[in-house]
Amino acid sequence: METVKKRVAILGSTGSIGTKSLEVIENSREMFEVEVLTANDNAGLLIEQAKKYLPNVVVIANEAKYKTVSDALGKYPVKVYAGKDAINQVVQMDNIDIVLTALVGYSGLIPTYNAVKSGKSIALANKEALVVAGEIITRMALENRVNILPVDSEHSAVFQCLTGEFENVPRRIILTCSGGPFRGKTVDELKNVTVGMALNHPNWDMGAKITIDSATLINKGFEVIEAHWLFGMPSSKIDVIVHPQSIIHSLVEFEDGSLKAQLGLPDMRLPIQYALTYPKRVKNNFPRFSFFNYPNFTFEQPDKIKFRNLALAYEALDLGGNAPCILNAANEVVVEAFLEGRTGFVSMPYIIESAMQKMDFIKSPGIDDLIYTNIETRRVTKLLVEKYI
């Protein structure tokens, strides 16, 4: 019997998660059909991917590069569109079974929202969609009977630990954290952190923005918020523990005191594959874990004083409403400023906290309220960056 291929749209196919997703698909070409590929600015790689996988549609968000992509693919059976609105629209196509959202930051919100609204299954690598609009998206997913399958290694680990435990409510979720490149550093040492130092993550190969987020631990804070919406757990039952080896990806504790953990090498292809092939586990040729290469596992408490961003994420989650949206927008502005040398590493949490204090709180925001909050928070935060220079 011929296998029916799963038709996949990859939003952000030229980024770190996107390229690894295509590696996963390459490993199981008989299972997948690439329907849509999108990129923000990397026209060259998008063209290469389109020629190899022959998707139905490609979208380049940077409209100035439309002609470059269109001309290069003129002889191929590939439709070419440009602009962010095109990305928001293509996710609603009937010939898509699952949308892998690998866009960076807030840019993934509306495409994810539209895909869920259209009844598409989601392989979620864009945690910010749930950080900003978790209540709206999860409610809509429930109404439309849409699966949201986590791609983040931590949430994939929790999801895998909960599989088969439908009658057992977890007592708590424990998200592991590598601690980033500055684990154990003093406050004075953090004052001298450079962009290059912050981009040197000890375990994971990621894009610049998420690597900086990992260095400040706000990425882990975002994962706490994401876990709340994915698994219905209050902040008081979502813990973070530093595990420098990044082999135990997360744990679940049950009422009887038992702990289940998911282990594996720090390789994003594994959670990507699990999301795309769920509920099946598919053979691959990826490197295998050996205990002899990792004879010792260590654990530490995260330092929420030195890494204030983690504490701010818990505060935003407890506040609810548009507070997580404010947190995310402010963070995106300060990360961009840090990467451009316009603010220091230790200044980022103070700027974010100031933005959270200055912005108006909306208890029950709709999607339009969140769009406005994002725009206004960015304006306010940019002014704050200038003050902290």
N, C-alpha and C positions, 0 to 999 in steps of 0.2 A: 504494500500500500504506500503510495507516494505521500511524503510528509508535506503538510501545508505550511508554507513559510510564513513566519511572522514578519509583518511589514513595519519597518522601524523608521521613525524620524529622529535624527540626532541634531539637537539645537546646540550649537557651539562645537561643531565637529573638528575644528582646527585647534582647539585648546587641549589641555592635558587630559581631561576626562574624555573628550570627544575622540581624540586619537587612540586612546586605550580602548574605547568602545568599539572602534573599527577593528582593532586587533582581536577583540573577542569575537566579533562577527566573522572575521577572516578565519578564525579557528573552527567555526561551525557554519560555513557558507550554505550548507544544505538546510539550515534552520531559519535563515533570515533573508529578507529582501530589504535593501536600503531604499527607502522611498523619498526621504528628504534629508538634505544636509544644509546647514546654515553656518555662516561665519560672520564675525563682526568686521574684520579688516584684512585678514590674511587671505587675499585673493589667490595668491600662488598655490598655497596648499589646498585650498578649496577646489581649485581647478584640477589638481592632481587626484584628489579624492573622487571627484565627479567622473573623471576619465576611467578610474579603476572600478568604481562601484555602479556607475550609470544609474543614479537615482532619477526618479521622475522629476524632481524639482530641486534646485539649489537656490539659496537666498544669500546675498551679500548685503549686510546691514549698511555698510558704507556705500551710499548711492554713487559716490564719485568713482567707484571701482566697478560699476555695473558693466560698462562697455568692455573693460578688460576681461571680465569673466564671460560675458556673452559672446565676444569674438572668439575666445579660446575654445568655447564649447559649441560653436556654431555647427560643427559637423556631427555632433553627438545628439542622441535622442533625449536631451535634458532641457527642461524649461528653466529659464533663469529669471529671477526677480531680484529686486533690490529694496532696501529700506526696512526699518523696524516694523512698520505696519504690515509688510509682507510676511514677516515671521509670525506676527500675531494671527495672520489669516491662514497660513498654510497648515498650521497645527489642527485645523478643523476639517481637513480633507478627509473624505470618506475612505480613501484607500490607505489609511494609517491604522495600525493596530495598537502600537505603543509609542509614546513620545518620551525620548530620553532627554531631559532638560539639563544640559551641562553649561548653560549660560552663566556668566559671572555676575553675582550681586543682584541688585534690584531689577536689572534688565530681564531676568527670568520670570518676573511676577506675572505680567499680562499674558505671555505665551502659555504659561502653566495654567493660569486661570481659564483661558480660552479652550485649552485642550481638555481640561476637566469638564468644562461646560458642554463640550461636544461629545463627552462620553468616552474619551480616550484613556486607556491605561497609562500611568505615568511611572517611569523609572526616574526617580528624583535625585539628581546630583546638585540641584540648585536649592540649597537649604534656605536661602533668603526668601524664597517664595512663601515658605511656611513661617519664617520669622516675621515677615511683614504682614501677611494675611492668613495666618494659620486657621483661624476660626472660620473665615469665609470659605477657604479652599477645602478644608476637611468636611465642612457641612455640605458643600456642593458635591463633593466626591461621594458622600454617603447617599445623598439624594439621587445621584446619577449612577450609583452602583459602580463606581470607578475604583480600581485598585491603585493605590499609591505605594510603589515598591521602592524602598530606600536604597540608594547607591552609596551614600557615605559609609565608610567601613564600619563606623561605630553603630549606626542605626541598622545596617545590614546584619551586624552581629547580634543585636538585640532581637531583630526580626527572626533570625535563625534560631535563637535560643527559645523564643516563644512558640515556634512552630511545633504543633503537637501538644501544646499546653493550653488548649482553648478553655478547659474547665478550671484552670488554675490561675488566679489573679496574682501577678507578681507583687511582692512586698516592696521592692525597689529596683531601680535600674542603675547600673554603675557604668558610666562612660569612661573609657580610658583615654589618657592624654600623654603624648610623648614628653611634654614639658617644653618642647621647642628648643631653639638653639641657646636660650638664655636661662635654662634651668639652673638654679643655684647661684646665679649672679647677684651681686649686691646692687643696691640702688645707685651707688656711685658708678659702678660699671655700666649699668643700663643707660646712664646719662651720656656715655660715649659710644653708644651703638650706632653703627653706620648702616646704610641701606644694604651694602654688600654682606655685612654680618647677619642682618635680619633675613636675608634671602637664602642663607645657608642652612636649610633645615637638615637635621641629622638623619632622618629616616625616609621622608616622603619626597617624591618628585612632583611638584605642583606648580601652578601658575603664580605670578608675582603677588597678586592680591591675596589669595588664600594663604600663601606662605607668610606674608606679613601678619595676617589675621592669626595664624598659628603661633607666631612669635609673641604676639601680645595676649594670647589665650582668648581673644574674643571669638575666635572660630569655635572654641569649645563651648563658650557661652551660647553662641548661635545653635550649637548642637543640642544643648539643654532645652532651648525653646522648641527646636524641631522635634525632639523626643517627646515633649509634652503633647504636641499635636498628633504625632504619629501613634503614640501608645496610650494616650489618655491618662498620663501620670502627672500629679501635681509636682511643683518644684521641690517640695520637701522630700519627695521620693525619687529624685534624680540626683545622684551623686557623681562627682568627678574625682578620679584618682589618677595620679601621674604614674605612668608605666613606661619608662624610657625605651624599653626594647621594642615596643609597638608590635608585639606578637599576640597578646590577648587584646582583641579589638573592642570588647565590652562584655559585661556580665549581667545576668539577671538573678536576683535572689527571690526565692519563693517563701511562702508562709511557714513552711516546715524548716527553714534555715538552709535548704539546699541552694547551691549556686551553680548555674550553668554559664559556661563561657565559650566563646567562639575564638579559635586560634588560627593563625595563618601568617604567612609572610606579609610585610607591608607592600602589597601589590594590589592596586586599585582594580585590576582586571578581574579579580575574584568576586568582589561585591557587584561589579557591573554585570558579570556573567550570571550571577545568581538572580539578579533583578530581571534580566532579559529572558532567562530560561525557566524561571519559577513556574511550577513547583519542582521541576526536574533539576538534577545535578548532572552536568554534561562534562564528559572527559575532555581534558585539554593538555597542552604540552608546556604549561607554565612551570617555573621552578617550584620545587617541593620543600616544605619545611622539615628541618631535622632538629631534634632536641639537642643533639651533640654540638650544633653550631650556636645554640643559645642555652647554655647550661644553667644560667641564673636569670630569674625574673625578679625585678625589684619594684617597689611601690612607695609612693610618697603622697602626702597631702599637697594639693596645689596652694600656692601662696596668693591669696586674693587681695593682699595688701600691695605687694609689689606689682602684681598683675591685676590691677583694679578692673580691667575690662570684664573679667569673668564675673566679678561681683555685680557689675552694672547690668549684665545680661540677666542674672537672677532677679535683680530689682525690676527690670523692665517686664519680665515674665509675670512677676507677682502683681505689678500695676495693671497689666493687660491693656486693653484698648489699643490706642495708636503708639504706646510707649515703645514696643519693639521696633516699629517702623521708624521712629525717631532715632533709636539706637543704631539701626542699620544705616540709615541715610547719613548720619553724622560720621559713622565709622568709614563709609566709603569716601567721604570728603577728606578725612584726616589721613587715610592710607594713601590716597593720591598725593596729598601734600607731602607726606613723608617720603614717598618714592621720588618726588621731584625736589627734595631737599628744602622744602619750605617750612617744615616743622620737625621737632625732635621726637625720638622714640618715646621718651617719658612724658611728653606733652600730650600725646594722643588721648589717653583716658580722661585727662582733665578737660580737654576740649569737648569730648563726647558728653561728659557729665554736665558741663555748662549748657550744651545744646538741649539736653533732656530737661534741664531746669527752666530754660527760656521758652520752650515750645508749649503751646496750648494742648492740654490733655483732652482726648475724645474717648469716652468710655466705650461706646458701641459704634465704631466707625464702619461705614460702607466702603466699597472699593474706591469711590470718588474721593472720600475723606482721606484715604490712605495715599492716593495719588497726590492730593494737595499737601498732605503732611510731608511726603517725600520731597516735593519741590521746595517747600518753605524751610524745612530743616536744612537742606543743602545751602540755601541762601544764608541762613543764620550761621551755620557752621563755617562757611567760607569767611565770614566777617570775624568770627572767633579765631580762626587760624591766623589772620593778620595780626591780631592782638598778642598771640603767643609767640610770634617770631622774635 
